[in-house]
């Protein structure tokens, strides 16, 4: 019986060169699309961090006076700046301005609740304060202000102290600042000084017999930050005739007390014998420091016979007028007193 052949033939189609080329092109296109999709996902978003301004609360302060410094920062970009990615640095003189002392709190405030004060890194004659938006993201097209306190350094005055503000994104920022030309600002703060006059007394002797003379030297010192700018007035004690003592301005050029000879400045001052006031002449100013000391001679003479007065003790006081010399302050060092004995 004849058998049928049920074997089937298997045919293999050989891929054409054209189809292979087409498939490779499609694969390359798909790979490129996936690549660019990945790039678009990881591309940093654009922001624009601006150091808008830095402004002292007052254009000038006196030594020892406190004011605030206000900083304005803005994100002008179309995207927010994430937490911890915006920084600001404020630099100012440590020669003329105090900051963050135990008796001077930083007093940092931020109504926006975005910025945090990180600390001060002192430099050569500078304070360098650092801030970062660790408290919140900076929304786009919004300005945030923060402030802190500074104080004029005691005993040092200086004009036109420059305060600078610099901003930048942090090194690990995930956003991109599109404008690097608006990241600085500056302002000036003048520290004005006031004179602070104080006096000391030196005597050739503190005892005087009938017919005797005591030479007193009054040293007027300026321990403040600025020279006097107006007439300076101080008073010495004068006495009633019953005491037998007369007080006059010493017209001699020098007085020697112990081993020290003092050059007197009486020619530059006017003495009122009725009140005991010495007043500096126009254009005579007391400069700060040891080189600015003015020595004035006072002569205390005791009469003789019936004009000698009775023996006993009297006070000789020097008092510097409050506010003299163009605002002398404070007044707790304006008076000095010594006792003289008539024997």
C-alpha positions, 0 to 999 in steps of 0.5 A: 500500500503506498504511503503518503509523505506527510513531511512538511518543508520549513522555509527560512526567510533571509532578512533583506539588507534594507529591513536591517538598516531600517531596524537599526535606524529605529533603534538609534532614534529610540535611544536618542529619544530616551537620552534626551528625555533623561536630560530634560528630567535632570536639567537644573531649573533656572532661578535668579537670586538677587542681592537687592540692598543692604541698609543701615537703620541710621546713616550714622551712629555715635560710638556706643550706639546701636542700630540695625542692618537690613538685608533685602534678598529676592528670587527673580527667577521663574522657579523656587530656590530650594531650602539651603541652596541660597547663601548671603554674606555680609562684610563690615569693619570690626575696627569701627563696628561691634557685633555679637558681643556678650553685651550685644546680642545679634538680634537676628530677625527674619519676618519671612521665616526663610533665612538663618544666621550661620555665624561670623568668620572674622577676617583681618579687621572685618566681620564676615557674617553668613546666612542661608535659607535653611528655614524655607524655600525662596519662592519666585518673584518674591523679596525677603528681608532680614536684619541684625544689630551692630554697634559703634565701637567704644572709643573709635570713630570713623566715617564712611564704613562700607558694608557689603552684601554678596549672594550666591547659590550653594555649591551643591545647589540643584538650580541654576542662577541665570544672572551673575551680575546682580549678586552684590550691594553695598552701603555706608555707615559712619561712626561719629565720636564724641569728646570725653573730657576728664581732669586731674590735679597736681600740686607743688604742695597741699599745705600753705602758710600765711604768705605762701603759694600753691601752684596747681596744674590742671590736666585736661584730657580727652579720653573720647573718640573725637576731638572737641568741636566747640569751646571747652569750659571747666571750673576751679574752686575760688574762695571768699575773702574770709578764707585768705585765699586768692585763685588766679591763672598762672601766666608763667610758661611752665611749672615744675612739680617734683621732677616733671616740668609742665608746659602750660597752655593758659595763653589759649584759655580765658580765665574768669576770676569771678566764677573760676571758669576757664574757657578755651579760646576760639579754634582751640580744641582738645584732641584725643589721646596723650598728645592732646592733653592741655596743662593749665596752671592755677596759682593759689595765694594765701594772704598775710596778717589779717588777710591770711584767714584762719587755719584749716582745710579747704577743698579745691575742685575741678569740674568740667561742664557737662556737654562742653566742647561740642557734646562732651560725654559722659559726665561721671568723670568730670569732677576731681577734688583734693583738700588743701591745708592752711597752717 
